[in-house]
Amino acid sequence: MTSVKPYTSPGSRGRKSAGVRQEVRCAVRFPIALPVVLASDEGEFSAVTRNVSANGVLFALDHELQAGLKINFSLRMPGAVLGTPHDVLVHCAGRVVRCSLSQSQYLAAATIDDYRFAEQ
């Protein structure tokens, strides 16, 4: 079984306690690159996940997305990451919370407001 270590962003928000920065995330993020198509009222956009958690996803893409934009996407989560014998397809609905340009790509963070597992 392949083990994926949780992602801790060096620039993420946190609290300082005795000079040590502590992560203040609600869910563990996993650094995983999955191809995905984001569907919205503005069209469809190809992206790649940078990290995924139970609460949200960070996408890398070639287009800027506006904060508040509602998106739908599906992720095929590897069984090795989930600890299951097979990959799991998850259909998600969420919204973009921020988007910024990083070198040559945009990084869009989105919440996962609703999800459902596809029957396989």
Order of alpha helices (4+ residues) and beta strands (2+ residues): beta-beta-beta-beta-beta-beta-beta-alpha-beta-beta
